[in-house]
Structures are given as C-alpha cells and as structure tokens.
Amino acid sequence: MLSTDWSRAIGVDLPIVNAPMGGAAGGALAAAVSTAGGLGMIGMGSSATAEKLAVELSHVSNLNRPFGIGLVDWVVDREADLLDTALAARPSLLCISFGDRWEWVSRAHEAGVLAATQVPDLPTAQRAVDAGVDVVIARGNEGGGHGRPLIGTLPLLTELLDHLTVAVLAAGGISSGRGLAAVLAAGASAAWLGTAFTACTESLLSDATRAQLLAANGTDTVTTRVFDIALGYSWPPSLPERVLRNDFSDRWDGHEESLDADAAAELAKAIAAEDFTRSPINAGQGVGALTAVQTAAEVIARLSGEAAELLSRWTTPDSHTAAQPR
C-alpha cells in the first residue's frame, strides 16, 4: 500500500490530505477523505466563526479516524472562540496559515495536537519550524485559493526538503496520480490536495460550480485580488487568490483602484445568481485533470492507485515496496 513514515505515524493509510478550502472542504468532505484512508481536513476561511466550525465538526464527531482542521491566522485573531473550538475537537492536525503569530503552536501541543502551517518560501518555513511547528506545507504558486505566489511547487518542495528536518507536505497543482507520485518520489511526506477534491460529491460546492471546474483547463486560472477587494474581504495584498478567469477578473485585474460600489453590487448579484461570467471559483493549475464528479473515495482510490503503479517502477525485482519518503 502507498504510505510514508509520516502517514503511518499520524494513523492514516495513505499520504493524501485534502486542503482545508474555505467554502468547499466542510465536515462531510473531511469525513469522506478520512474514511477512505487519507487525512480529511475541515476548512474555515475568512468568514469562519466558532459556530460555523461547530456545525462542520458534527460530521466527524463519531468518525474514529484521524482528521484535521485548517484556519486562517488573522481570522483566529478576530474570532476569539475559534481556536478553543478547534482544539476542543481534538483533531490530529491543526493548520493555521497566512500569518506570523505563533502563540497557537504551544496551545496545540498542550492539547496533544500536531501543528502545521502553509509556507511559500524557505525563510517562512524556517520561522515556523523555529516556533515549534511540526509539519510545513510547501504551497507552490500553482495552488488554488489564497497564498503568496512566489515559487512553483516542485522547486519549493525540494528546497524545503533539503533544509528542514520536519515533515514537509506538497501543495499546489497536484491533481493526478502522476503528480502525487512525483512529490512522493521527491520526498514529500504527503500530498496536500485541494482542487482535486473540489468536484467531489461531498464538497460544499454547488453542482453548477462543479460543472465549471470540470469544463476548465489549467490555463484558465489567474492570480488576482479583484474579488477580495470588491467583496470587502480582509485578505492582505500579499495574499492574492488563484481563481478561474472570467469577465470580472479580465475587466478589473490591474485596475483595482477603480473598483467602486457599482462593481461590488454587480459582483454580489452575480454570486447570488451563480453567474460564473463574473463570480469567482477558486481553482489551481491542476484543474484540467478534473474530468468527472466523483466521491472522495473514488478520487483517492484513483490517485493512489496510479501513483503506486508509477512508483513501483523504481522497485527492485525482489521488493514490493517503493523507496519510502520520510
């Protein structure tokens, strides 16, 4: 079976983690991923509250499988009860990203929870490790949603693996068995997959949104801030989001200073109507690999099976186990 030292240590069968995508990765998806042998993550984005997290946690309350929770640093700072609610659920992994405050790490450890964070470069990763973080996620520029677009996934992953001793997970553009095999062969402890799970039946996305994702190619994405600005979201300028390109992004990207109340109203109306010529859909550059709506279990079986077959090409004739990443 496809596994790594880290996946075995955390108690999951496969080195696959679903990225905690706000608005897409709720409790149902997390439960499905964990049940299928990966590590399911509940994602709480910029609109997170303790009450919303509690609703999603109901899906994993009797799971008896490892699961995780992903939060946004500056939202944790704003919502006083959010961290308490997350730690009280006793996840196996707590990931808090997109900030430079590390007080939460000791609180996670006191609760017996592993601490993780997404990083865009080696200096950020080193600061996280110095603060006691147990797991770093090498989030490459190819990834969907918010992040600092500094370097591609493979160059970032290999640099972190060369310099760090903690577990390193690979994120960004990994939506196929080949991609999974590539990062595991490079030495990643697991793959952190977002877009690959967006079209799953258990995601929080609508059928209409799934249809848009299935129709998209990897060249159809763009990194932009126009939607955050128009909607009044508090994401800082250093953290744009990768989304499917549409008429709204084409019109306003590079002209953010001209966004006005009329544009904001137009966008809000488009979102309510699921008019995807204007409303945003987060997606990474691996979106072209999505070809069908499947369950999380089907996605995991397909990706892990393809990756295991590819990695088996590096085994010796008398061995049944590929070289193991750490």
Number of C-alpha atoms within 10 A of each C-alpha: 11 20 22 21 14 21 21 12 9 15 15 23 19 23 26 28 27 28 30 25 26 20 17 26 29 27 28 22 30 32 30 23 27 27 20 22 21 28 30 32 31 32 26 27 19 16 13 19 19 17 12 13 21 16 11 20 22 14 17 23 14 9 13 10 20 22 28 29 28 24 26 21 21 18 22 20 13 11 13 12 13 21 22 13 16 21 20 9 17 18 22 20 24 27 25 24 19 21 15 12 14 16 10 17 23 16 15 24 16 11 14 14 19 21 22 27 27 25 25 23 21 17 11 16 23 17 14 23 18 11 16 18 24 20 24 26 28 32 29 27 24 26 30 30 21 22 23 19 19 13 16 19 21 21 12 22 26 17 13 25 20 9 11 14 12 17 21 26 29 30 34 28 30 27 25 22 21 18 18 28 25 18 23 25 18 15 22 29 27 28 28 28 27 27 29 25 25 30 28 25 18 21 23 19 17 13 14 11 17 19 14 13 25 17 13 20 16 17 13 17 23 23 26 23 24 24 24 16 18 20 14 10 12 12 19 12 11 12 16 20 27 25 25 27 23 17 11 19 23 14 12 18 16 12 11 16 10 9 15 11 11 10 15 17 13 14 22 18 14 17 16 9 10 15 15 19 15 21 23 24 22 25 31 33 25 25 30 21 19 24 13 14 18 16 19 29 17 14 23 23 16 14 19 23 16 17 22 20 15 17 21 17 10 13 12 11 8 6 10 10 15 19 16 16 18 18
